[in-house]
Amino acid sequence: MIGKARETDRRSSSGQTLLYSARAVCQAEKVTESQFFYHLQKIV
C-alpha cells in the first residue's frame, strides 16, 4: 500500500510540475487559456 501511495504522489507531483511549467510558458508567450488547455490535453 505504501509503495502504491508513493507512486501516486510521484505521479501527481510531476503532473503538477508539468501544469505549472506549461502555465509559466503560456504566460510568457501570452497564450489564451483555451489554447493552454488545448495544449495541456495534447500533452496528457
C-alpha distance (Angstrom), angle and dihedral (degrees) to the residues before:
residue distance angle dihedral
M1 . . .
I2 3.81 . .
G3 3.80 91.0 .
K4 3.80 91.1 52.2
A5 3.80 91.9 47.8
R6 3.80 90.5 51.8
E7 3.80 90.9 49.2
T8 3.80 90.1 52.3
D9 3.81 90.8 47.7
R10 3.77 91.2 51.6
R11 3.80 91.6 48.9
S12 3.81 95.1 48.1
S13 3.80 93.4 45.4
S14 3.82 92.3 49.9
G15 3.79 88.5 46.6
Q16 3.80 90.2 52.5
T17 3.80 90.2 48.8
L18 3.79 88.9 52.2
L19 3.79 90.0 48.6
Y20 3.80 93.4 50.0
S21 3.81 94.5 45.0
A22 3.81 91.4 47.8
R23 3.80 89.9 49.1
A24 3.82 91.0 49.0
V25 3.81 90.3 51.2
C26 3.80 91.0 48.7
Q27 3.80 91.9 49.7
A28 3.79 90.1 48.8
E29 3.80 91.0 51.4
K30 3.82 93.7 38.3
V31 3.80 92.2 -123.4
T32 3.80 117.5 171.8
E33 3.81 119.3 -111.1
S34 3.79 93.8 -114.0
Q35 3.80 89.7 56.5
F36 3.79 89.3 45.6
F37 3.80 92.3 55.5
Y38 3.81 90.6 44.1
H39 3.81 90.7 55.5
L40 3.80 91.2 42.6
Q41 3.81 90.3 55.9
K42 3.81 89.9 51.1
I43 3.81 90.4 51.6
V44 3.80 92.8 49.3
